[in-house]
Amino acid sequence: MKRSLHENGQDSKYVKRPKVAENASSTSRSAFRFPVFTEQFDKPFPFFRKPSEVGSFSQDYKRQFHHDRHKLRIYVKPAVSDPCFDLSHGYSSLIRKDESEKEYLNDMLRWVMHNKEKFLLQSDRDKHSATGIKSLNTDFLCWRGLLTKLLCTPYENREDWMIAVTKFRGTYYLCEFDTESKKQQKEQTTPQQDEMCYGGWKFEQYVTADKEGDKPDTSSPVNNNEGFCSVVRTRLESHSLVYGGEVDAWDPAIRGDGKYLELKTSRIMQSHRQEQNFKRFKLIKWWAQSFLLGISKIVCGFRDDDGIVHSLQDYQTQQIPSMIKDLHNPWHPNVCFNFLEQFLGFLKHTVTDDDPQLVHLLTWKPRGDVQCQRLERGSEYTFIPRWFVDWEGWDKAQEKVV
């Protein structure tokens, strides 16, 4: 449901209010809110520089970080139009990632520590190449998934979110936390839902190989600890961003740059309503996720109710917005990116203390405003690890004690 700009009598861009954010156990000294009205973001698409890959890393079978590309998979297109992939095959032997282990931004921070030179300004490269750096010369650092969630917020009507923000050495670090509803959803996951999640990983196994020229190996257990992540740099208006995101595969058949592709599964559509829901709810997330990493193609395996994939379809990321124009009240890419641009501006305006132990907690529920609460130092939502704060790559000359 859309609301007018003046529905609650407020037309201020950022509104301070005494109410504290929900789900926060620490005492807050102040709270702010950021109104979310779709209409206020419906203006020309903001400047967004094409994402440029600045690095990558792998996560092995034990979820250990490796500063290399050895976990990048190669796409192998099926030789037949109806491959009959059984997405439940091998489900009982799944090697699961330990979901109780909090990952935060740790692997992104490890990548930063391996790539100090990537954050030097051109004028400082000679001066600081062998010494510490004062800052990352970057406004925001986070995971791609968090930005995907933010891009979809103006049109999201089901899932809430919670994001912790810390400013450290001039950079805003953003980290997503599970909301209470998300925790309940995980606890109440049925075996059928769990098997459906497995099906997505199994599909990746059916259509990828370790290296070019190899065939997919579907006999080995699926291990969802393993992954390959691309790290990109971009700019949205005045905001510079560095973020990482998992890449499913590399497609040697794609010409030019952008050979990464995204792999998805979805139920076979049998009615007009199902097609409309697919365009409204799935394509916006697929588009945002891929667009942010500069991924040009999405390959979807369409399955039946028994989990058998009968067909594959390619979607060109750039063409997705034109596919949803027949929807009643369709989603608009410009609204998504204008929301993100203004939200990042709100963070710069609100989060001013530079302290790795200090967190601002932002929460949002569908059809509501973003609530922002400043927590006390060292709260349960603190996520910048001490080993990153104490990193020898920092210039300690003017460092304050934290």
C-alpha positions in Angstrom: 0.0 0.0 0.0 1.4 3.4 -1.0 1.2 6.4 1.3 1.4 10.0 0.3 4.3 12.1 1.3 2.3 14.1 3.9 0.2 11.3 5.3 1.7 11.6 8.8 2.1 15.4 8.7 5.8 15.2 8.2 7.7 16.2 5.1 11.1 16.4 6.8 13.8 14.3 5.2 15.2 13.0 8.5 13.0 13.2 11.6 14.3 12.9 15.2 12.0 11.2 17.6 12.4 9.9 21.1 11.2 6.4 20.3 13.9 3.7 20.5 14.4 0.9 18.0 12.7 -2.5 18.7 14.8 -5.6 19.6 17.7 -3.6 21.1 18.7 -4.4 24.6 21.2 -1.6 25.1 20.3 1.9 26.2 20.0 4.5 23.5 20.9 8.2 23.8 19.0 9.2 20.7 16.8 7.8 17.9 16.0 8.9 14.4 13.7 7.7 11.6 14.0 7.7 7.9 10.5 7.9 6.1 10.0 5.3 3.3 7.5 6.7 0.8 7.8 5.2 -2.7 6.7 8.5 -4.3 9.6 10.5 -2.9 12.1 8.2 -4.7 10.3 8.3 -8.1 12.7 10.6 -9.9 15.4 10.1 -12.6 17.8 7.2 -12.0 20.8 8.5 -10.0 24.4 8.3 -11.2 25.6 4.7 -10.6 29.1 3.8 -11.9 29.4 0.4 -13.4 30.7 -2.0 -10.7 34.4 -2.8 -11.2 35.9 -6.0 -9.7 38.8 -5.1 -7.5 39.4 -8.6 -6.1 38.0 -11.9 -5.0 38.3 -14.7 -2.5 37.3 -18.3 -1.9 35.7 -20.1 1.1 36.7 -23.8 1.4 34.9 -26.9 2.6 35.4 -25.8 6.2 34.4 -22.2 5.4 38.0 -21.0 5.7 39.0 -17.9 3.8 41.5 -18.2 0.9 42.8 -15.2 -0.9 42.5 -16.9 -4.3 39.9 -17.9 -7.0 40.1 -21.7 -6.6 36.4 -22.1 -5.7 35.1 -20.3 -8.8 32.9 -22.8 -10.7 32.6 -23.1 -14.5 29.1 -23.2 -16.1 28.3 -26.3 -18.1 25.1 -25.9 -20.2 23.0 -29.1 -20.3 23.1 -30.9 -23.6 19.3 -31.5 -23.6 16.4 -29.2 -23.3 14.7 -31.4 -20.6 17.6 -32.5 -18.3 15.3 -34.0 -15.6 17.6 -32.9 -12.8 16.5 -34.4 -9.4 17.0 -31.6 -6.9 16.5 -33.8 -3.9 19.2 -36.3 -4.9 21.8 -36.6 -2.2 19.8 -34.4 0.3 20.6 -36.7 3.2 24.4 -36.3 2.7 24.4 -32.5 2.7 27.4 -31.0 4.5 25.9 -28.1 6.2 27.4 -24.7 7.1 27.3 -24.0 10.9 24.6 -21.4 11.0 25.4 -20.7 14.7 28.8 -19.3 13.7 28.4 -15.5 13.3 30.3 -14.4 10.2 29.5 -10.7 10.2 31.9 -8.9 7.7 34.9 -11.0 8.7 35.8 -12.4 5.3 35.4 -9.0 3.7 37.7 -7.6 6.3 40.2 -10.3 5.7 40.2 -9.5 2.0 40.8 -5.8 2.9 43.8 -6.8 5.0 45.2 -8.6 1.9 44.6 -5.7 -0.3 45.8 -2.5 1.4 47.1 -1.1 -1.8 43.6 -1.2 -3.4 42.5 1.6 -0.9 45.4 4.0 -1.5 44.6 7.2 -3.4 46.8 7.7 -6.5 48.6 10.6 -4.8 49.4 8.5 -1.8 50.6 5.3 -3.4 54.3 5.9 -3.2 54.1 7.5 0.3 52.0 4.8 1.9 52.9 1.7 -0.1 55.3 0.4 2.6 53.6 2.0 5.6 50.2 2.1 7.2 47.1 3.7 5.8 44.9 6.2 7.6 41.7 5.1 6.0 40.1 3.0 3.2 39.2 6.2 1.3 35.8 4.5 0.9 32.4 5.6 2.3 30.7 2.2 2.7 31.8 -1.4 3.0 29.4 -4.3 3.3 28.0 -7.5 1.7 26.1 -7.3 -1.6 23.1 -9.1 0.0 22.5 -6.2 2.4 22.4 -3.8 -0.5 20.0 -6.1 -2.4 17.7 -5.9 0.6 17.9 -2.2 0.7 17.2 -1.8 -3.0 14.1 -3.9 -2.7 12.8 -2.1 0.5 10.4 0.4 -1.3 8.5 -2.6 -2.7 8.9 -5.2 0.1 5.7 -6.1 1.9 6.7 -9.2 3.8 10.2 -9.3 5.4 11.6 -6.8 7.9 15.3 -6.2 8.4 17.9 -5.1 10.9 21.2 -3.5 10.1 24.0 -2.4 12.3 26.3 0.5 11.2 29.7 1.4 12.6 31.9 4.3 11.4 35.6 3.5 11.7 38.4 5.5 10.2 35.9 7.4 8.0 34.3 4.3 6.5 30.7 3.1 7.3 30.6 -0.6 7.9 27.2 -2.2 7.4 26.3 -5.6 8.8 22.9 -7.4 8.7 21.5 -9.1 11.8 18.5 -11.5 12.0 15.3 -9.9 13.2 13.0 -11.8 15.7 10.7 -12.8 12.8 13.7 -14.1 10.8 14.9 -16.2 13.8 11.4 -17.6 14.2 11.2 -18.4 10.5 14.5 -20.4 10.8 13.3 -22.2 13.9 10.1 -23.2 12.2 11.6 -24.4 8.9 9.9 -27.6 7.8 11.8 -30.5 6.2 10.1 -29.7 2.9 11.4 -26.1 3.1 14.8 -27.3 4.0 14.9 -29.7 1.1 13.8 -26.9 -1.2 16.8 -24.8 -0.1 19.0 -27.8 -0.8 17.6 -27.9 -4.3 19.2 -24.6 -5.2 22.6 -25.8 -4.2 22.1 -29.2 -6.0 21.1 -27.3 -9.2 24.4 -25.5 -9.1 26.2 -28.9 -8.8 24.3 -30.2 -11.9 25.4 -27.3 -14.1 28.9 -26.4 -12.9 32.4 -28.0 -13.0 35.7 -27.4 -11.3 37.4 -26.2 -14.4 36.7 -25.6 -18.1 36.3 -28.7 -20.1 35.3 -30.9 -17.1 31.8 -32.4 -16.6 29.7 -31.7 -13.5 30.2 -34.2 -10.7 26.9 -34.8 -9.0 28.0 -37.8 -7.0 29.9 -35.9 -4.3 27.9 -34.5 -1.3 26.8 -30.9 -1.6 28.8 -28.7 0.8 27.2 -25.3 1.3 30.3 -24.0 3.2 32.1 -23.6 -0.1 31.9 -20.4 -2.1 33.5 -17.9 -4.4 33.1 -14.1 -3.8 33.8 -11.2 -6.1 34.6 -7.8 -4.5 33.6 -4.7 -6.5 34.0 -1.0 -6.2 31.4 1.5 -7.4 29.9 4.9 -6.8 26.3 5.9 -6.3 26.1 9.7 -6.7 28.5 11.0 -4.0 28.8 7.7 -2.1 31.7 5.4 -2.8 31.1 1.7 -2.0 33.1 -1.5 -1.8 31.1 -4.7 -1.3 31.4 -8.5 -1.9 29.0 -11.0 -3.1 29.0 -14.7 -3.9 29.2 -15.7 -7.5 27.7 -19.0 -8.7 29.7 -19.6 -11.8 31.8 -18.2 -14.7 30.5 -18.7 -18.2 33.2 -18.9 -20.9 30.5 -18.6 -23.6 29.7 -15.0 -22.6 31.4 -12.5 -24.8 33.4 -9.6 -23.4 33.4 -8.6 -19.8 30.9 -9.8 -17.2 31.3 -13.5 -17.6 29.9 -14.2 -14.1 26.4 -15.6 -14.0 23.8 -16.3 -11.3 22.0 -19.6 -11.0 18.4 -19.9 -9.7 15.6 -22.3 -9.4 11.9 -21.7 -9.5 8.6 -23.6 -9.8 7.2 -24.1 -13.3 4.6 -21.4 -13.9 1.2 -22.7 -14.9 -1.0 -19.6 -14.7 -1.1 -15.9 -15.5 -1.2 -15.1 -11.7 1.9 -17.2 -11.1 3.8 -15.3 -13.9 2.7 -12.0 -12.4 3.9 -13.0 -8.9 7.2 -14.2 -10.4 7.8 -10.9 -12.1 6.7 -8.8 -9.0 8.4 -10.7 -6.2 11.3 -12.7 -7.7 12.6 -10.7 -10.6 13.1 -7.6 -8.5 15.5 -9.5 -6.2 17.2 -11.3 -9.0 17.7 -8.1 -10.9 19.0 -6.1 -7.9 21.3 -9.0 -6.8 22.9 -9.4 -10.2 23.0 -5.7 -11.2 25.0 -4.8 -8.1 27.8 -7.2 -9.1 27.7 -6.4 -12.8 26.4 -10.0 -13.6 24.9 -10.0 -17.0 23.1 -13.3 -17.1 20.8 -15.3 -14.8 20.1 -19.0 -15.6 17.0 -20.4 -14.0 16.1 -24.1 -13.7 12.3 -24.5 -13.7 11.2 -27.5 -11.5 8.0 -29.3 -10.9 6.4 -30.1 -7.5 8.6 -33.2 -7.2 11.8 -31.2 -7.5 12.6 -32.3 -11.1 14.1 -29.6 -13.3 12.6 -29.8 -16.8 13.8 -26.7 -18.5 16.4 -23.9 -18.2 15.8 -20.3 -19.2 18.3 -17.4 -19.5 17.5 -13.9 -18.3 19.6 -10.9 -19.3 19.9 -8.7 -16.2 19.6 -5.5 -18.2 16.4 -6.7 -19.9 14.5 -7.6 -16.7 13.1 -4.1 -16.0 11.4 -4.2 -19.5 9.8 -7.6 -18.7 7.7 -6.3 -15.8 6.1 -3.3 -17.5 2.8 -5.2 -17.9 2.4 -5.5 -14.2 -0.2 -3.3 -12.4 1.9 -0.9 -10.3 5.3 -2.4 -11.4 8.5 -1.9 -9.5 10.9 0.7 -10.9 14.7 0.5 -10.8 15.0 4.3 -10.3 12.9 4.1 -7.2 15.2 1.3 -5.8 18.4 3.2 -6.4 17.1 6.6 -5.3 16.0 5.0 -2.0 19.4 3.5 -1.6 21.1 6.8 -2.4 19.0 8.7 0.1 19.4 6.0 2.7 23.2 6.2 2.5 22.9 10.0 2.8 20.8 9.5 5.9 23.5 7.3 7.5 26.2 9.9 6.8 23.9 12.6 8.4 23.1 10.5 11.4 26.1 8.3 12.2 28.8 10.8 13.1 30.9 9.2 15.9 34.0 7.4 14.6 34.4 4.5 16.9 34.7 0.7 16.2 32.9 -0.1 19.4 29.9 2.1 18.7 26.9 0.8 16.7 23.8 2.5 15.3 21.1 -0.1 14.9 18.6 0.4 12.0 15.3 -1.6 11.9 12.5 -1.6 9.3 9.2 -3.3 9.0 7.0 -3.2 5.8 4.9 -0.1 5.4 6.8 1.6 8.2 9.8 4.0 8.5 13.4 3.1 9.1 14.1 3.4 12.8 17.7 4.3 13.8 19.0 3.9 17.4 22.4 4.8 18.8 23.5 2.0 21.1 26.0 2.2 24.0 29.6 1.2 23.2 30.3 -2.5 23.2 26.7 -3.6 22.7 25.7 -7.1 21.6 25.5 -5.8 18.0 29.2 -4.7 17.9 30.7 -6.5 14.9 34.1 -5.0 14.0 36.6 -7.5 15.4 39.6 -6.4 17.5 42.0 -8.0 15.0 40.8 -5.6 12.3 41.0 -2.6 14.6 44.6 -3.6 15.6 45.6 -4.5 12.0 49.3 -3.5 11.4 48.2 -2.1 8.1 46.7 1.0 9.8 48.7 4.1 10.3 48.8 4.3 14.1 50.3 7.8 14.2 47.1 9.7 15.0 45.1 6.8 16.3 42.9 7.4 19.4 42.7 4.8 22.1 39.4 2.7 21.8 
